[in-house]
């Protein structure tokens, strides 16, 4: 029995939303900087030992993100493995969004390599259709940055998120209102933005296999089984705008985390602790930069086999002083550390952040000492701001140089090729192309 496919009736005034999604963004940036790498299988993540991003040439060989480098090298002997240069990726990301903002101020940065833009009502301004405007955006990014992006164009964020992935790489997929039902028929439930594995399994138990099957169910049915989130996803897939493009900068900081993977796993207790302390220092520097205090702290230790243990501690009052929490950090570390185990990463997460600067001391606390530690932290920030981050650091950090160096210690290319006047800590926000002339 064949089910009749019916067009979807729009219930609100249609909008024109574009979703820009970078194609293998990190490796695309590397190939832009190093033209000699174009057409070759390239991966980033050398510093982690696992692949952070794989170019489409590498993906064609079965190499994917998260695969260990040793395994990837077995799959391709000519694989180009690079350390990740997040500073350069952020620079390219900023320029990509600057291009979007030439066309419309309503741009939402969803992540470093993808974002939404509302181009509704701009046809008269650019004397072009929405499709032509979207293609111009794509062409500008390619010509100015020499990186590939895929675009989706439709009526809602839920639809364009699907459309941009439909014809990767360097694809463009417009989905008009009268074609939504045809597009959703070709979209498996697994690809719907907002559906996790458990949700997909639940829907499959009700006989659903595609996004079209889902939107054909009544709104009350979606609400009953998936709540408000399910109802909103259904509305978005039907062309309604529940999640408008939000150009506001995401300034609210809920948590601050710092994680560092060792370039070589270590069994040295002092070195592992030094790595954790360095993460603590970095996290509290950022905390003070935002003029916040933390009331909660979580410490993680990750072993070489990726097994991870963590402990959480609640502070008796908010603080932003590194020295004040260090005894507690040591206590948590001693409880988590397993002698003889090999560790590959440490992490700290600061939570329950607020800007409350009021001093609430307990009866037996030493307010003079606590205030002195707070002043010391601010003084360290001032010195490091002038002479470089971590120039003044806590004593345990002195054990950081005592580790085995491997190829994973290799710095990104830009760090070795400074412009005149640049230093290791201070560089111009300019890309530097590696071109043989």
Beta strands, then each sheet from edge to edge (+ up, - down):
strand 1: 17-22
strand 2: 42-44
strand 3: 53-54
strand 4: 80-82
strand 5: 107-111
strand 6: 114-118
strand 7: 149-154
strand 8: 172-174
strand 9: 256-266
strand 10: 294-303
strand 11: 308-319
strand 12: 343-351
sheet 1: 5+ 6- 1+ 7- 8-
sheet 2: 3+ 2- 4-
sheet 3: 9+ 12- 10+ 11-
end
